[in-house]
């Protein structure tokens, strides 16, 4: 079975993040190899009595979902920065929101602009960005 971010990309961000959170919370973090349990119960309540760990398919799904959420969040960065700039935010404020320096925020924005936008939209975004913030 192959699970890739592309397989899961159609999921909404909310759905992907919810499933990612569920799988993350379900795993106990143990580094021991998985063992087979002999449970007679075939319902969710049986999980409460045991430490749980993800099976291989769930672990791969967790990894792919993490990548999907990361990509979707990264894609929203360009939208967020443009909206912040249009709203009058400066690079100091944007940088604080991203947890980086103003220069890094500006560089990241311009790289996203070049990668994601057509020529006209990119020119408009570069104008909106202004000059690179000084150190």
PEDA-V537155 format. One record per pair of residues at least 24 apart in sequence whose ideal C-beta (glycine too) atoms are under 10 Angstrom apart, sorted by the first residue. I is the first residue (numbers start at 0). J is the second residue. D is the distance in whole Angstrom. If there is no record, write none. Layout:
BEGIN
i:j:d
I:J:D
I:J:D
END
This chain:
BEGIN
i:j:d
0:55:8
0:56:6
0:59:8
0:60:10
1:59:8
1:63:9
2:55:10
2:56:7
2:57:10
2:58:10
2:59:5
2:60:5
2:61:9
2:62:8
2:63:5
2:64:9
3:59:9
3:62:10
3:63:6
3:66:8
3:67:9
4:62:9
4:63:5
4:64:8
4:65:9
4:66:4
4:67:5
4:68:9
4:69:9
4:70:7
4:71:10
5:63:9
5:66:10
5:67:9
6:60:9
6:63:7
6:67:9
7:60:8
7:63:5
7:64:6
7:66:8
7:67:5
7:68:10
8:63:9
8:66:9
8:67:6
8:70:8
8:71:8
9:67:9
10:64:8
10:67:7
10:68:9
10:71:9
11:71:9
12:67:8
12:68:7
12:70:10
12:71:5
12:72:8
12:74:9
12:75:8
13:71:10
14:64:9
14:67:10
15:63:9
15:64:5
15:65:9
15:66:10
15:67:5
15:68:5
15:69:10
15:70:10
15:71:7
16:64:8
16:65:10
16:67:9
16:68:5
16:71:9
16:72:9
17:64:10
18:57:10
18:60:8
18:61:9
18:64:6
18:67:10
18:68:9
19:60:9
19:61:7
19:62:10
19:63:9
19:64:4
19:65:6
19:66:10
19:67:8
19:68:6
19:69:10
20:64:9
20:68:10
21:57:10
21:61:9
21:64:10
22:53:6
22:57:6
22:58:8
22:60:7
22:61:4
22:62:10
22:64:7
22:65:9
23:53:9
23:61:7
23:64:9
23:65:9
24:51:10
25:51:5
25:52:8
25:53:7
25:57:8
25:61:9
26:50:9
26:51:7
26:52:6
26:53:5
26:57:8
26:58:8
26:61:8
27:51:6
27:52:6
27:53:9
28:52:8
33:58:10
73:107:10
73:111:8
74:111:9
74:115:8
76:104:10
76:107:7
76:108:8
76:111:7
77:107:9
77:108:7
77:110:10
77:111:4
77:112:7
77:114:9
77:115:6
77:116:8
77:124:8
78:111:10
78:115:10
79:108:10
80:104:7
80:105:9
80:107:8
80:108:5
80:111:8
80:112:9
80:124:9
80:127:9
80:128:8
81:108:8
81:111:10
81:112:9
81:116:10
81:120:10
81:123:9
81:124:6
81:127:7
81:128:9
83:108:10
84:108:8
84:124:9
84:127:5
84:128:7
84:129:8
85:127:7
89:129:9
89:132:8
90:128:8
90:129:8
90:130:10
90:131:9
90:132:4
90:133:10
91:132:8
93:128:10
93:132:10
94:132:8
100:132:8
100:134:8
101:131:9
101:132:4
101:133:9
101:134:9
102:131:6
102:132:6
102:133:8
102:134:6
103:132:10
104:128:10
104:132:8
105:129:9
105:130:9
105:131:5
105:132:6
106:131:8
106:132:10
END
